Amino acid sequence: MAKNWQELEKKLFLQTIKRAPVTLVRGKGARVWDDQGREYLDFYSGWATTSLGHCHPVLVKALEKQAKTVIHVSNQFYTIPQLELAQLLVDHSCLNRVFFCNSGAEAVEGGVKLARRYGKLRLNGAYEVITAYNSFHGRTLAMTAATGQARFQEPYTPLPIGFVNVEYNNVEAIKRATSDKSCAVLLEPIQGEGGVNVPADDYLQKVQSWCKEKGILLILDEVQTGASRTGTLFAYQQFGVEPDIMTLAKGIGSGVPIGAILSKEHCAVFSPGEHGSTYGGNPLACAAAHAVLKFMIDNDLPAHVKRVGNYLVSRLQDMRKEFDFITDVRGRGLLIALEFNQEIAEKSVLACIDKGLLVNRLKPNALRFMPPLIITEKDVDEAVGIVRKVLVEARNPK
């Protein structure tokens, strides 16, 4: 008799997340299957992580090859996959130095540590980092303080000091918050968890100009927007700016845990012993990420994402004309939100699951679409068709 995996989870796990009632056991491309053999189209992709889809041959081959060679050695030694990945990132970004870790939270926290070290050495001990309301930067205690959402912060007060939250897409708010204690501004180019909030085209340019004027650093958190997700290899490339520090994770490993801090030369101020990671940059994860990023670059995956993402937006905009309770369609590339004027997101997610589609409840009144970057227009048609059926049922309940 098959185990009741979902009941077992309730007995064994700290209850930190409300899981969807699906036990997934297999994936291929943009499809996954549960323990009952049901197939689903995956427009969730592990919180925007499985960028090449499930079990992509390029990734599987890289993992198999590296697993047979060497899986882990400490950072006390040089390893080739780590250096090859670092070279690829530097060659295809505006940044010069790299540090590898294991997750997005670690990457952003490490970026903040680097900015604080810069403040201590170059800015008379400045340590405060200005962040935005509705941001999301990770689940560590410090990154909870950086995340400008009270619902994440309130359970853990008092929070670590050194973060000032201000309104997003408002450069004047950043100017008012800047003081002689400020060492950096930390922003997502597009806010993911906060609502898929896209700023004005010139917002980041204005922020960068202010940072340069004041001699403080601009940190861009590209954990969710990087690795082709928004239609360019990195989202900053769409806004005409160059960050001093950039953080990556999620899609660069297409499901293999890896994060990265990238910095420009002038703020690469860590000295030996001032930061580190036991597993960060291990050969297995780096070989995986190198294969993923090389595939993206060699096959111009950002162009594909832009084209299919525009098609998804157009299909959702058409649906908006049909349903008067849809209030907004927004995003870039394959990071898209569909917002309603009523709190139907949770019921809609469950109804989509019943019909074979996995989507994300972004907010009580919004869905988020963040599928694998290899999806096609045919996949979009299937997904939108399912969402439409769900919304028809929501409009005309039995």
LORO-544511 format. One line per field, with one value per residue (C-alpha): x, y, z. Coordinates in steps of 0.02 Angstrom, whole numbers, plus 50000, padded with zeros to 5 digits. Example, Ala and Ser with C-alpha at 12.3 -4.5 7.8 and 13.67 -1.06 7.14 Angstrom:
! LORO-544511
east	[50615|50684]
north	[49775|49947]
up	[50390|50357]
! end
This chain:
! LORO-544511
east	[50000|50068|50116|50011|50154|50054|50003|50184|50239|50117|50196|50378|50402|50402|50246|50326|50228|50052|50086|49976|49892|50006|50152|50267|50381|50443|50473|50524|50531|50384|50286|50280|50189|50121|50122|49953|50019|49930|50017|50031|50095|50217|50201|50279|50452|50508|50481|50560|50706|50698|50743|50780|50633|50643|50790|50855|50982|51119|51102|51086|51242|51343|51288|51327|51499|51546|51475|51593|51742|51735|51581|51654|51817|51837|51872|52046|52088|52064|51934|51906|51713|51710|51833|51745|51579|51657|51735|51568|51479|51612|51621|51434|51401|51467|51549|51725|51730|51629|51591|51485|51365|51213|51055|50977|50967|51152|51195|51100|51163|51340|51312|51257|51410|51520|51434|51456|51639|51653|51568|51687|51841|51789|51639|51693|51604|51438|51331|51149|51069|50915|50787|50610|50439|50365|50539|50594|50777|50774|50732|50886|50861|50959|50871|50704|50752|50801|50636|50513|50359|50290|50211|50385|50464|50338|50361|50548|50566|50679|50765|50949|50983|51054|50908|50793|50637|50565|50437|50484|50493|50519|50695|50650|50613|50788|50862|50769|50829|51012|51126|51307|51265|51214|51330|51214|51043|50976|50837|50758|50752|50576|50498|50452|50373|50308|50190|50290|50307|50394|50469|50471|50597|50710|50694|50851|50950|50899|50944|51113|51148|51105|51217|51362|51333|51338|51476|51369|51343|51198|51158|51035|50953|50931|50897|50728|50752|50924|50970|50859|50696|50642|50701|50883|51021|51010|50867|50982|51024|50847|50859|51021|51116|51266|51257|51408|51353|51231|51162|51105|51031|50874|50881|51070|51068|50900|50857|51032|51063|51188|51200|51325|51383|51459|51546|51642|51826|51815|51704|51780|51849|51837|52002|52045|51940|51809|51679|51663|51555|51583|51478|51477|51552|51571|51618|51449|51344|51465|51470|51281|51268|51401|51304|51142|51212|51311|51153|51061|51196|51233|51048|50998|50869|50832|50764|50652|50592|50552|50453|50354|50332|50257|50140|50087|50052|49950|49845|49815|49771|49643|49570|49566|49443|49330|49329|49291|49366|49541|49622|49802|49926|50108|50285|50430|50483|50415|50384|50203|50064|49876|49781|49597|49483|49432|49523|49504|49686|49692|49534|49597|49763|49673|49554|49701|49783|49624|49635|49820|49908|50026|50026|50074|49962|50059|49937|49757|49703|49842|49919|50099|50161|50346|50361|50520|50603|50595|50404|50323|50173|50078|50112|50051|49890|49861|49895|49788|49649|49647|49651|49508|49401|49439|49389|49229|49185|49231|49118|48975|48984|48864]
north	[50000|50171|50289|50442|50562|50718|50651|50602|50781|50846|50732|50763|50940|51109|51185|51334|51328|51287|51160|51125|50953|50871|50752|50771|50626|50657|50797|50821|50986|51094|50945|50858|50703|50662|50498|50454|50471|50636|50756|50944|51088|51178|51368|51377|51304|51288|51473|51529|51410|51267|51384|51249|51144|50977|50859|50955|50844|50977|50989|50802|50769|50900|50828|50649|50696|50799|50673|50543|50662|50757|50819|50925|50995|51144|51319|51299|51230|51285|51193|51209|51210|51357|51457|51416|51476|51634|51673|51650|51767|51901|51890|51915|52047|52218|52149|52089|51981|51829|51735|51577|51520|51405|51509|51678|51727|51689|51787|51943|51934|51915|52066|52167|52109|52166|52336|52353|52309|52442|52566|52527|52546|52685|52778|52815|52663|52687|52530|52566|52491|52572|52446|52456|52415|52257|52192|52015|51972|51806|51719|51745|51862|52003|51980|51981|52155|52203|52138|52282|52180|52190|52016|51939|52053|52058|51877|51906|52076|52149|52139|52171|52356|52436|52432|52575|52529|52660|52667|52574|52669|52832|52902|53049|52928|52857|53031|53074|52913|52937|52995|52984|52810|52747|52628|52558|52548|52371|52346|52214|52276|52205|52156|51972|51913|52087|52083|52078|52267|52346|52519|52668|52651|52785|52739|52635|52763|52899|52788|52749|52934|52970|52829|52894|53072|53012|52884|52738|52570|52508|52325|52239|52081|51977|51813|51802|51917|51854|51708|51760|51765|51939|51931|51982|51881|52001|52123|52272|52267|52328|52482|52562|52541|52446|52388|52392|52226|52098|51942|51785|51614|51519|51504|51498|51318|51268|51179|51140|51246|51385|51572|51705|51878|51981|52147|52280|52295|52455|52375|52200|52235|52066|52003|51820|51755|51893|51788|51606|51453|51267|51211|51371|51349|51161|51076|50990|51148|51251|51124|51126|51315|51330|51210|51304|51478|51421|51345|51509|51611|51493|51474|51656|51599|51779|51816|51662|51717|51891|51824|51694|51812|51945|51812|51762|51944|51967|51813|51873|52047|51970|51877|52039|52108|51959|51966|52131|52072|52062|52229|52211|52109|52156|52094|52062|51906|51753|51837|51892|51936|51929|52034|52033|52151|52009|51879|51726|51678|51532|51451|51482|51395|51240|51241|51254|51105|51004|51045|51004|51172|51230|51418|51526|51622|51785|51878|51844|51937|51892|51745|51736|51646|51597|51443|51359|51471|51336|51340|51369|51468|51304|51285|51463|51425|51272|51366|51516|51400|51318|51485|51546|51394|51426|51608|51565|51453|51591|51712|51587|51480|51333]
up	[50000|49951|50090|50126|50096|50137|50309|50341|50304|50435|50565|50523|50462|50543|50468|50381|50219|50162|50025|49875|49890|49760|49785|49634|49589|49411|49288|49107|49016|49068|49135|49305|49367|49540|49636|49561|49384|49347|49228|49256|49152|49267|49265|49438|49403|49583|49623|49459|49477|49352|49210|49081|49137|49224|49190|49040|48948|48957|49146|49173|49069|49165|49332|49280|49215|49368|49493|49420|49435|49600|49693|49832|49896|50010|49949|50019|49847|49666|49563|49376|49367|49489|49386|49222|49292|49363|49194|49105|49227|49215|49025|49008|49141|49191|49348|49385|49541|49598|49759|49757|49891|49902|49892|49857|50040|50063|49906|49959|50138|50071|49958|50109|50206|50062|50061|50249|50234|50099|50214|50355|50245|50126|50200|50379|50449|50360|50378|50336|50181|50105|50038|49972|50039|49961|49926|49964|49998|50089|50252|50361|50508|50425|50259|50349|50410|50233|50163|50169|50216|50393|50385|50370|50500|50643|50704|50730|50811|50870|50701|50663|50639|50484|50361|50310|50209|50089|49950|49791|49626|49720|49707|49818|49960|49940|49942|50103|50185|50137|50277|50327|50393|50219|50128|49995|49912|49887|49758|49649|49469|49466|49631|49621|49785|49820|49671|49508|49522|49372|49406|49291|49150|49224|49409|49423|49321|49444|49591|49515|49486|49667|49729|49625|49688|49869|49843|49903|49819|49713|49748|49631|49693|49535|49623|49536|49386|49331|49218|49071|49171|49112|48931|48951|49033|49182|49212|49243|49056|49018|49128|49071|49235|49301|49482|49595|49669|49597|49679|49586|49625|49572|49382|49363|49425|49351|49513|49576|49733|49696|49727|49678|49728|49587|49617|49526|49560|49662|49796|49798|49972|50059|50127|50163|50308|50301|50211|50163|50131|50156|50008|49907|49735|49749|49584|49561|49578|49473|49333|49331|49329|49195|49083|49115|49081|48929|48856|48886|48802|48657|48614|48647|48774|48827|48653|48663|48836|48773|48626|48723|48870|48756|48687|48864|48907|48749|48787|48965|48904|48787|48936|49035|48908|48943|49133|49216|49382|49305|49347|49288|49187|49220|49215|49097|49004|49094|49261|49246|49369|49340|49467|49515|49610|49726|49830|49719|49695|49816|49748|49571|49607|49673|49525|49405|49490|49466|49280|49263|49283|49421|49452|49600|49719|49725|49836|49889|49732|49610|49518|49460|49304|49309|49199|49137|49009|48875|48859|48690|48628|48627|48814|48840|48747|48856|49018|48972|48917|49088|49179|49072|49118|49302|49289|49198|49345|49466|49374|49362|49520|49527]
! end
